[in-house]
Amino acid sequence: MSALAAIRLKIAKIRRLHGLRSMRRRVAYRYLRGTGIEIGALHNPLKVPSSARVRYVDRMKVDDLRRHYPELRREKLVHVDIVDDGELLATVPDASQDFIIANHFIEHCENPLLALDSMLRVLRPLGILYLAVPDKRFTFDAERPATTIEHLLADFASGGEGSRKAHYEEWVRHVSKIEDEAACVKEVEKLMAMEYSIHFHSWTQREMLEMLLMVQQRHPFDIETFVFNIEENIFIIRKSDGDGQGGR
């Protein structure tokens, strides 16, 4: 690649990132108020209006996150206020949050249905779940199969253990592009030993909507806004008011 081509590519990436963040911010300023949490923000927290106060949740403290993700060593990470498993939110009381932000988090969950259950549990009635999910067609997950409802239900039943190794193998082959069998096995073993946070699941817009509609049968909510944002899908989900009624 020539120097000029490299510069153009860098400019294109900057413009793409700016576009992503701009749309995210516009949606956040419309819907987020009160006190809430953001799960797994790392170096890219959502910009929120002054009327919103955010605490940050992650599975490790900042120093441990830096050791676990050496590729982020030069990035500024948000302060972790709550150390907890984002799939469980075990330390967050029920119906205690006005909003939850989960940007590019659900695909990192081994048990996405449990994660959605947990997030809806800790939201107050009429609370907002701000959910941004990459659309695999426009990301490095493009060659991976889309996660089906049947797969999600199997992971819910097993807690994710039943497909854990297969997920890592899929990641190594289709994202890391390791073709040599011995090298593939070695990399899978390494990532599993680290409990490295890969994209365990991948969706297009259609499969993501199917999952949300299935969860809606157990936890009444409205999908108030849906926005396709360059390479991701942003969903604004409003929990029901406790009487089976949504936010409208």
Salt bridges, closest charged atoms under 4 A:
ASP64 OD1 - ARG67 NH2 2.34
ASP81 OD1 - HIS79 NE2 3.80
ASP94 OD1 - ARG121 NH1 2.55
ASP98 OD1 - ARG124 NH1 2.85
GLU107 OE2 - HIS104 ND1 3.98
GLU107 OE2 - HIS108 NE2 3.97
GLU107 OE2 - HIS199 NE2 3.79
GLU110 OE1 - ARG164 NE 2.66
ASP117 OD1 - ARG218 NH2 2.70
ASP117 OD1 - HIS219 NE2 2.71
ASP135 OD2 - ARG137 NH2 2.65
ASP141 OD1 - ARG144 NH1 2.93
ASP141 OD2 - HIS199 ND1 2.65
GLU143 OE2 - LYS177 NZ 2.89
ASP155 OD2 - HIS151 NE2 3.14
ASP155 OD2 - HIS167 NE2 3.98
ASP155 OD2 - HIS201 NE2 2.72
GLU170 OE2 - ARG144 NE 2.72
GLU181 OE2 - ARG173 NH2 3.22
GLU210 OE2 - ARG206 NE 3.48
GLU224 OE2 - ARG238 NE 2.44
GLU224 OE1 - ARG248 NH2 3.71
GLU231 OE1 - ARG16 NE 2.89
GLU232 OE1 - ARG24 NH2 2.73
GLU232 OE1 - HIS104 NE2 2.62
